[in-house]
């Protein structure tokens, strides 16, 4: 049986789209799929829970800024290359598909050094550093947005395929009633789903906690706060008895995994970051969005670009946080808190506007990126046979 190697990780935003491609490929081609990812972190648990073979390798982060960690991570990247090369020589995959992220660079380079064909996918509006490196080795470069082609050098543009973003099958046919049952809310409850990515986002958490009295006037707020986040202590931000929040109207979760597609289907409105996973899963579900992109130092601005694209398409409202998330944590952005509350309230009271945004969102999510990529992989593997 033919083997296909997948790589990528570091965050759920790189892993879950890869799983979507794996699921689509498995329906088209009887094959063995295994994943090469970071030995440390969340990669192993997610992928093994999904039923895939997983090989962990050393991984170093690629940074565009000065950090002492860059020196030690160079050695980790080198070790990752050697470890991956040994795995690929032993397992002999017909192709390696990269979903990106800093974890993917050594496996991509190792595959190329062995003559194994490489396909790679970029989720964001502009390519990140990992994709720019991986593209040098790749036969196919999948992009989510047509405009992204302009960021690649002319010599690489013949390799580009516009595929949208892969989204797991469950998001295409999710059951809203199952989502409500998981949350324990009734059929008449309006739901605002708050997402900060798989790790949560402190800025989003702080803004939502400060805004809860206004938000819960309209919605049951379902809030993925992140596995490392802690709710504020009594007497501070969100205690119902002290802030006038009705009981049961605020539902915080550290992380929603398998039930996320159903919860998203049940939501009337999505509030969150504008990482590729959030915006494209919401688009497949046809949801209007209020986006607060990560900005300021330590980011290359990809979330701002994603948010602006969905805003121009009519699927989202965008709120700029005013810079680093640390400023929000120090309580210096009460104006943003007010703007967030007003934006959500205005959409809650405007059914026609929400419906128009939902329709725009659904149009963007119509493309089945996972199937497009899987068909390209199938064609390459069959051609090689």
N, C-alpha and C positions, 0 to 999 in steps of 0.2 A: 504494500500500500504506500502511495506517495505521502511524503511528509512535508508540511509547510511550517516554517518557523515564524513566530510573531515576536515583536519586541516593542518596548516603550513602557512608560510608567512614571512613577514618582507621585502622581496624583490620579484621582479617579477620572479626571478630564482626559487623560491619555489612555487609561485602561478600558473604560466602558465603551468608547467608540471602537476600539480594537476587538472587544468581545462581540460587538454587533457585526463586524466584518466576518469574524470566525463563525458566528451562527449562520450567516448568509452563505458562506463558503461551504459549510458542512451540508447544506441542503442541495448544493450544486455538484459537489465532488466528494465521493467517499475518500476521506484522507485522514491522516493523523496530524493534529495540530498541537504544537507545543509552544510555550512562551518563555522567552529569556528576559528577565527583569532584575531589578535591584534585590540583592540578598537581604538588605535591611529595609524596613518600611512596610507599607500597606499592600504592596504588589502581591506577595505570595498568598495572603489570606483571601483576597478578592478572586484571584485566578483559580486557586484550588477549589474554592467554594463554587466556582462556575464549572468545575469539572475538567479543567485543562491541566496537562502536565506543565510543571513550572521548574525552570532552572534558574537559580539565583546566582548572580555574579557581582563582583565588586563594582561600585558605581561612584563616580565623582561628579559634582555639579559644574556646569559651565556658567561662568559669571562674566558679565560685561564690565564689572567694576572691580577695583582693587580689594582684595581680601587675602589675609594670610592663609585662608583655607584653600585658595587656588593652588598653592604649592603642594600641599598634601594630596589634593584631589587629582593632580596630574598623575601621581603614582597610582591612584585608584582607577583612573581611566585606563592607564596602561595595563594594569592587572585585569580589568574588565575585558579589554581586547584579547588578551592571551587566554583567559578563561573561556570566553565565548568562542574563540577560534577552535579550541579543543572540543567544545560541545558540538559545534557545527561539523567538524571533521568526523566525529563519531556518529552523529545522528543523520547526516547527509540529507538535509532538506532540499527540495526542488526549488524553493524560493524563500526569501525572507521579506516579510511585510513589517514595516516600521510605522507605529502610530506616533512617534515623536517623543519629545521630552529628552532631558539630558541623559537618561538611562539608555537611550537607543543608539547613541553615537558609536560606542565601541562595537556593539553587535553588527551595525551596518558596515563599519570599516572592515571588520573581520570577515563578513560574508563576501564583500567585494574582493578581499585578498584571496579568497578561495574560489572565485569565479561563480559564486552563487548569485543569481539575479536578485536585485533589491527593488522593492516598491516602497514608497513612503507617502504619508499623508500629512498635510498641514491643516489644522482646524481653524486657525485665526485668520483675520483679514490680511495681516502682513506676516510673512514667515519669520519664525523665531530662529535663534542662532543654531539650534540643533537641526532644524530643517535645512538651513542654508548649507550646513556641513554635509548632511545626509544626501542632499540633492546632487552633490558632486559624484556620488557613487550609484545613484538610482537610475533605473531604466524608465520608471514611471513615477511622476510626482503628482499626486492627487491634491487638489485645492478645493476649498469650500466656496470661494467667491470668484466670479469671473474677473473682477478687478485685481485680484491677487497676482495675476499673471505679470502685471507691470513691475512687480518687485523682483522678478527673476531675470538674470541676464539673457540676452537673445539666444545664446547658444543652448540654453536649457528649455526654452519655451516649447520646442517640439515634443518634449517629454510630458507636458502638462495635460491633465485631464480634470475638468471641472466636475466635481462629484457631490457638492454639498458636504454635509457632515454625517458620518455614520451614526445612527441612533438605534439602540437595542429594539428588537422586534416588539417587546411588550409595550412600548410607547405608541406604536402605531394602532393598537387596538385595545387600549387600556379601559378598564371598567371603573367608572366613576363611583358606582354604588359600592364596589369592593373597597375603594379608597375611603369612603365615608364610614364603612363598617370598621376598617382598621383604626380610623381616628375616633370612632365612637360619637359621631355627630349625625344629626338628623337630616332628612332630605331637604329641609327648608333653610338650613344654615348656609350662609355665604362664607366662602373660605378664601382667605388671603394666604398664599404659600410664600414663605420667606426662605430664600436660599443664599448661602454664602460660599457655595462650592463644597466639595467633599470634606474639606478641613474646617469649614465655617469661616466667618470673617468678623473680626472684632468690631470694625467700624459699623457693619450692618447691624450687629447685635446691639451696640450702644444706641444707634439711631432708632431701632425698633423699640427697645425698652423705653426710651424717652417718649416715643410716640404712641405707646399702647393705649392710653386713655382715649385718644382720638380714633385710632385704627379699629378698636373693638366696638366703637359705636356702629360700625358697619359690618364688621367681619369677625368670624372666628379665625384667629391668627395662628397658623401652623408654622412653627419656626424651627428650622434645622440650625442649631447653634454651633455645631462642630463637636467632635469627640473630646477636645481638650478644654472647651469653654465651661465656665461655671456661671450659674445664674447669680444675679446680684443678691446681696444679703438683704434680709428683712429691713424694711424702712428706707430702702434706697430707690430702685427703679421701677419694679414691675409687680409689687405685691398687690394682689387684687383688692384686699380690704382697705389699703391705704391710698390706692390710686383710682378708685372708682371703677375697676375692671370687673365686669360680671364673671362669676365663677364659670369655668369651663370655656371661656372665650380666648384664653391663651394656652396653646399646647406646644411646649418646647420639646424637641427631640435632639439627642446628641447627633444621630445620623440615621437617615431612613435609607435602607438598602433595597431589598427586593420589592417593597411596597411603593417605591417612589413613583412609578408610572401611574398607578391607580390614584395615589394622592394628588399628583399633578392633574390627572383627568378630572378630579373632583373640584379643583380650584377654579375660582372665578377670575382671579388676578394673581400674577406672579411678581414678587418683588425680590430683587437680588443683584448680585454681581453680574457681569456680562462676559464671563468665561464661555468658551465655545459650547461646553456641555449644557450649561443652563439655557442659553438662548436657542440652541437648536432643538433640544428636547421640548422646550416650551413651544417652539414653532410647530413641531410635529403634532403636539397636542392642541394647537390652534389657540394658544392663550395670549391675551394682551399682557404686556410687561411694563414694569417700572424698574429701570436699571440704574444702578449706582456703580459705575465702573471703577475698578482699582486704578489709582493714578498716583502721581508724585514719584519720589525717589524710590528706587528698587523695582520699578516696572518699566517695560519698554513701550507702554501705551497701547498694547494690543486690545485690552478690554475697552478702552475709549473708542478705538476703531470699530470693534464689534458693535458696541452700543449705537454709534452714529449710523452704522449701516441699517440696523433694525429700526432706528428712529426715522430715517429717510424713507424707509419702506412703509412706514405707517403702522408698525407693529409694536412700538415701544415709546414710552416717555423716558427721558434721560435726566438724571439729577447728578450734577458734578459735586463730589464731596469736598472740593476746595483744596485738594492736596493730599498730604500723607494721612494715613488712617490714625496715626498717633495724635493728630490735632483733634480728631473727633473724640478720642478717649480722654483727652484733657478737658473736654467740655467747652471747646472754643468754637463750635459750629452749631449753636442753637438755631441759627438761620436755616441750616440744612435740615434740622429736625422739623422746623415749621414748614419748610417747603415740601418735605416728604409727606407730612400729615395732610397738607392741602392737596397735593397731587393725588394721593390715594382717595381722599374724600371726593374730589371732583370726578374721578373715574367711577367711584362707587355710585354716584348720583347721575351718571350719564350712560345709560344702557346703550343708546345708539352709538356713542363714541367707543365704548368697549367692544361692541359687535363689529364695528369697522376695523378696529385694531386686531381683533381675533381673526377676521377674514384675511387681513394682510399677513398675519403670522402664519396662518394655515397655508397660504400660497407659497411662502418661503420654505415651509416644511414638507412640501409635496414630493420633493426629490428624494429618492431612496439611495442615499450615499453608500450604505453597506452593500446593497445589491450591485451597484455600479462597480465598486472596487472588487467584489467577489467575482464578477463576470470577467474582469480584466485579469485577475489572477488565474482563473480557470483557463482563459484563452492562452496565457503565457505557458502554463504548465502543460496543457494539451499540445501546444505547438512544439514544445521541447520533446514530448514523447514521440 
